[in-house]
Amino acid sequence: MPRTSSKKGLTGSAASTNPAADLFRSASSKAASKEMERIDQLFYVYANASSGMIDPEGIEFLCSDLEVEHTDVRVLMLAWKMQSEKQGYFSLNEWRKGLKALRADTIQKLKKALPELEREVRRPSNFVDFYSYAFQYCLTEEKQKSIDIESICLLLDLVLGSQFRPQVDSLVQYLRTQTDYKVINMDQWMGFFRFVNEISFPDLSNYDSNLAWPLILDNFVDSMRAKQG
């Protein structure tokens, strides 16, 4: 005679149901929904009603509330965190992505999140991505692949100046006085990053022009060595 289960009336799904776990999941879902609602509400404080995006004017208001200058590197870091595609503009999806990652659903929380964001960006594993992003973020025209010298000088100062002041000052001075190049491309931009990280400065003793350096850096080093005699 077949044996009957002692757990009468319990189906497989019902047996595995944990009321406490269901309650926790429900509460977590509601909390996440409320957080996203607050993130959205904050977005519309700064968004342009007609475009549905935070535009340059909105970003200036945002910077004012965050008590940072709109030229502060942390604003660029915030754009990196959102993976903003268009310079000076934040879409709702980009805003959601960035603020959710930062766990910031109020302006006060976003302000408090900036120091940790800066530490995150400064980690070597992230900084090279941020440095590359900074160049791409400044490509404001369709199919644009290079950036004018003056903008590059400002960008170098913004993203590398605090860590590599002597190298950046010398490189910027050279870029502004040389006449061979009017624009800089991504390969040259990444070459600058490799240069400040790898080359002994100011003696330049380990710079080898036979290696795969952009020609503009060969010229820069030649100029530096000529000055040093």
SULSULNOR-V555619 format. One record per pair of residues at least 12 apart in sequence whose C-alpha atoms are under 10 Angstrom apart, sorted by the first residue. I is the first residue (numbers start at 1). J is the second residue. D is the distance in whole Angstrom. If there is no record, write none. Layout:
i = <I | I>
j = <J | J>
d = <D | D>
This chain:
i = <32 | 34 | 35 | 35 | 35 | 35 | 35 | 35 | 36 | 36 | 36 | 36 | 36 | 36 | 37 | 37 | 38 | 38 | 38 | 39 | 39 | 39 | 39 | 39 | 39 | 39 | 39 | 39 | 39 | 39 | 39 | 40 | 40 | 40 | 40 | 40 | 40 | 41 | 41 | 42 | 42 | 42 | 42 | 42 | 43 | 43 | 43 | 43 | 43 | 43 | 43 | 43 | 43 | 43 | 44 | 44 | 45 | 45 | 45 | 46 | 46 | 46 | 46 | 46 | 46 | 47 | 47 | 47 | 47 | 47 | 47 | 51 | 52 | 52 | 52 | 53 | 53 | 53 | 53 | 53 | 53 | 53 | 54 | 54 | 54 | 54 | 54 | 54 | 55 | 55 | 55 | 55 | 55 | 55 | 56 | 56 | 56 | 56 | 56 | 57 | 57 | 58 | 58 | 58 | 59 | 59 | 59 | 59 | 60 | 62 | 62 | 63 | 63 | 65 | 65 | 65 | 66 | 66 | 66 | 66 | 66 | 66 | 66 | 67 | 68 | 70 | 71 | 71 | 72 | 72 | 73 | 73 | 73 | 73 | 73 | 73 | 74 | 74 | 74 | 74 | 74 | 74 | 74 | 75 | 75 | 76 | 76 | 76 | 76 | 76 | 76 | 76 | 77 | 77 | 77 | 77 | 77 | 77 | 77 | 77 | 77 | 77 | 77 | 78 | 78 | 78 | 78 | 78 | 78 | 78 | 78 | 78 | 79 | 79 | 79 | 79 | 79 | 79 | 79 | 80 | 80 | 80 | 80 | 80 | 80 | 80 | 80 | 80 | 81 | 81 | 81 | 81 | 81 | 81 | 81 | 81 | 81 | 81 | 81 | 82 | 82 | 82 | 82 | 82 | 82 | 82 | 82 | 82 | 83 | 83 | 83 | 83 | 83 | 83 | 84 | 84 | 84 | 84 | 85 | 85 | 85 | 85 | 85 | 85 | 86 | 86 | 86 | 86 | 86 | 86 | 87 | 87 | 87 | 87 | 87 | 87 | 88 | 88 | 88 | 99 | 102 | 102 | 102 | 122 | 127 | 128 | 128 | 128 | 130 | 131 | 131 | 131 | 131 | 131 | 131 | 131 | 132 | 132 | 132 | 132 | 132 | 134 | 134 | 134 | 134 | 135 | 135 | 135 | 135 | 135 | 135 | 135 | 135 | 135 | 136 | 138 | 138 | 138 | 144 | 145 | 145 | 145 | 145 | 146 | 146 | 146 | 146 | 146 | 146 | 146 | 146 | 147 | 147 | 147 | 147 | 147 | 147 | 148 | 148 | 148 | 148 | 148 | 149 | 149 | 149 | 149 | 149 | 149 | 149 | 150 | 150 | 150 | 150 | 150 | 150 | 151 | 151 | 152 | 152 | 152 | 152 | 152 | 152 | 152 | 153 | 153 | 153 | 153 | 153 | 153 | 153 | 153 | 154 | 156 | 156 | 156 | 156 | 156 | 156 | 156 | 157 | 157 | 157 | 160 | 160 | 160 | 163 | 163 | 164 | 164 | 164 | 164 | 165 | 166 | 166 | 166 | 167 | 167 | 167 | 167 | 167 | 167 | 167 | 167 | 168 | 168 | 170 | 170 | 170 | 171 | 171 | 171 | 171 | 171 | 171 | 174 | 174 | 174 | 174 | 174 | 175 | 175 | 178 | 178 | 178 | 178 | 180 | 180 | 181 | 184 | 187 | 187 | 188 | 188 | 188 | 188 | 188 | 189 | 190 | 191 | 191 | 191 | 191 | 191 | 191 | 192 | 192 | 192 | 192 | 194 | 195 | 195 | 195 | 202 | 202 | 202 | 202 | 203 | 203 | 203 | 203 | 204 | 204 | 204 | 207 | 208 | 209 | 209>
j = <100 | 105 | 99 | 100 | 103 | 104 | 105 | 106 | 96 | 99 | 100 | 103 | 104 | 105 | 96 | 105 | 104 | 105 | 106 | 92 | 95 | 96 | 97 | 98 | 99 | 100 | 103 | 104 | 105 | 106 | 107 | 92 | 93 | 95 | 96 | 99 | 105 | 105 | 106 | 95 | 104 | 105 | 106 | 107 | 58 | 62 | 90 | 91 | 92 | 95 | 96 | 99 | 105 | 106 | 58 | 92 | 58 | 61 | 62 | 58 | 59 | 60 | 61 | 62 | 90 | 59 | 62 | 89 | 90 | 91 | 92 | 91 | 90 | 91 | 92 | 89 | 90 | 91 | 92 | 93 | 94 | 95 | 88 | 89 | 90 | 91 | 92 | 95 | 86 | 87 | 88 | 89 | 90 | 91 | 70 | 87 | 88 | 89 | 90 | 88 | 89 | 88 | 89 | 90 | 75 | 88 | 89 | 90 | 88 | 75 | 107 | 75 | 111 | 107 | 108 | 111 | 107 | 108 | 109 | 110 | 111 | 112 | 114 | 111 | 111 | 88 | 154 | 158 | 158 | 159 | 118 | 155 | 157 | 158 | 159 | 160 | 114 | 115 | 117 | 118 | 121 | 158 | 159 | 88 | 114 | 88 | 130 | 133 | 134 | 137 | 158 | 159 | 114 | 117 | 118 | 120 | 121 | 122 | 130 | 131 | 133 | 134 | 159 | 95 | 98 | 99 | 102 | 110 | 114 | 117 | 118 | 121 | 94 | 95 | 98 | 130 | 133 | 134 | 137 | 94 | 98 | 121 | 129 | 130 | 131 | 133 | 134 | 137 | 94 | 95 | 97 | 98 | 99 | 101 | 102 | 117 | 120 | 121 | 130 | 94 | 95 | 96 | 97 | 98 | 99 | 100 | 101 | 102 | 95 | 97 | 98 | 130 | 133 | 137 | 97 | 98 | 133 | 137 | 133 | 136 | 137 | 138 | 139 | 140 | 136 | 137 | 138 | 139 | 140 | 141 | 134 | 136 | 137 | 138 | 139 | 140 | 137 | 138 | 140 | 113 | 114 | 116 | 117 | 163 | 159 | 190 | 193 | 194 | 159 | 155 | 156 | 159 | 160 | 189 | 190 | 193 | 186 | 187 | 189 | 190 | 193 | 155 | 156 | 158 | 159 | 147 | 152 | 155 | 156 | 184 | 185 | 186 | 189 | 190 | 186 | 151 | 152 | 155 | 185 | 183 | 184 | 185 | 186 | 182 | 183 | 184 | 185 | 186 | 187 | 188 | 189 | 182 | 183 | 184 | 185 | 186 | 189 | 181 | 182 | 183 | 184 | 185 | 172 | 175 | 176 | 181 | 182 | 183 | 184 | 172 | 175 | 176 | 182 | 183 | 184 | 183 | 184 | 172 | 175 | 176 | 183 | 184 | 185 | 189 | 168 | 169 | 171 | 172 | 173 | 174 | 175 | 176 | 172 | 168 | 169 | 171 | 172 | 189 | 192 | 193 | 169 | 171 | 172 | 192 | 193 | 196 | 196 | 197 | 193 | 196 | 197 | 201 | 196 | 196 | 201 | 202 | 192 | 195 | 196 | 197 | 199 | 200 | 201 | 202 | 192 | 196 | 202 | 220 | 224 | 192 | 196 | 217 | 220 | 221 | 224 | 219 | 220 | 221 | 223 | 224 | 216 | 220 | 216 | 219 | 220 | 223 | 216 | 219 | 216 | 216 | 213 | 214 | 213 | 214 | 215 | 216 | 217 | 214 | 214 | 212 | 213 | 214 | 215 | 216 | 217 | 213 | 214 | 216 | 217 | 213 | 207 | 213 | 217 | 221 | 224 | 225 | 228 | 221 | 224 | 225 | 228 | 221 | 224 | 225 | 221 | 221 | 221 | 222>
d = <9 | 9 | 10 | 8 | 9 | 9 | 6 | 9 | 7 | 9 | 8 | 10 | 10 | 7 | 10 | 8 | 9 | 6 | 7 | 9 | 8 | 7 | 10 | 10 | 7 | 8 | 9 | 7 | 5 | 7 | 10 | 7 | 9 | 8 | 7 | 10 | 8 | 9 | 9 | 9 | 10 | 7 | 7 | 8 | 10 | 10 | 9 | 9 | 7 | 7 | 8 | 10 | 10 | 10 | 10 | 9 | 8 | 9 | 9 | 5 | 7 | 9 | 7 | 7 | 10 | 9 | 10 | 9 | 8 | 9 | 9 | 10 | 9 | 7 | 8 | 7 | 6 | 5 | 7 | 10 | 10 | 10 | 8 | 5 | 5 | 6 | 8 | 9 | 10 | 9 | 6 | 5 | 7 | 9 | 9 | 9 | 5 | 6 | 9 | 9 | 9 | 9 | 9 | 9 | 9 | 7 | 8 | 8 | 10 | 10 | 9 | 8 | 10 | 7 | 9 | 8 | 7 | 8 | 10 | 8 | 5 | 9 | 9 | 8 | 9 | 10 | 10 | 8 | 8 | 10 | 9 | 9 | 10 | 6 | 7 | 10 | 7 | 9 | 8 | 7 | 9 | 10 | 10 | 10 | 9 | 10 | 9 | 9 | 7 | 9 | 9 | 9 | 9 | 7 | 7 | 9 | 7 | 10 | 7 | 10 | 10 | 9 | 10 | 9 | 7 | 9 | 10 | 10 | 8 | 8 | 9 | 10 | 9 | 9 | 8 | 10 | 9 | 9 | 9 | 10 | 8 | 9 | 9 | 7 | 10 | 7 | 8 | 9 | 9 | 9 | 8 | 5 | 8 | 8 | 9 | 8 | 10 | 9 | 9 | 5 | 6 | 8 | 6 | 4 | 8 | 10 | 9 | 10 | 9 | 8 | 8 | 10 | 9 | 9 | 10 | 9 | 10 | 8 | 10 | 9 | 7 | 10 | 10 | 9 | 9 | 7 | 8 | 8 | 7 | 10 | 10 | 9 | 6 | 6 | 8 | 7 | 9 | 10 | 10 | 9 | 9 | 9 | 8 | 10 | 10 | 9 | 8 | 10 | 9 | 10 | 9 | 7 | 9 | 9 | 8 | 8 | 8 | 10 | 8 | 7 | 9 | 8 | 10 | 10 | 8 | 8 | 8 | 8 | 10 | 10 | 9 | 7 | 8 | 9 | 8 | 9 | 9 | 9 | 10 | 9 | 9 | 6 | 7 | 10 | 6 | 5 | 4 | 7 | 10 | 10 | 9 | 9 | 5 | 5 | 7 | 9 | 10 | 9 | 6 | 4 | 6 | 9 | 9 | 7 | 7 | 8 | 6 | 5 | 7 | 9 | 8 | 7 | 9 | 9 | 10 | 9 | 10 | 9 | 9 | 10 | 8 | 7 | 10 | 8 | 9 | 9 | 8 | 5 | 9 | 10 | 7 | 8 | 8 | 7 | 9 | 9 | 8 | 9 | 9 | 9 | 8 | 10 | 8 | 10 | 8 | 9 | 9 | 10 | 10 | 7 | 9 | 10 | 10 | 10 | 8 | 8 | 10 | 9 | 6 | 10 | 10 | 10 | 7 | 8 | 9 | 8 | 9 | 9 | 8 | 9 | 10 | 9 | 7 | 9 | 9 | 9 | 7 | 10 | 8 | 9 | 9 | 8 | 10 | 9 | 9 | 10 | 9 | 10 | 8 | 9 | 9 | 7 | 8 | 6 | 9 | 8 | 8 | 9 | 9 | 9 | 7 | 6 | 10 | 9 | 8 | 9 | 9 | 10 | 8 | 9 | 9 | 9 | 8 | 10 | 8 | 9 | 9 | 10 | 9 | 8 | 9 | 8 | 9 | 8 | 8 | 10 | 9 | 9>
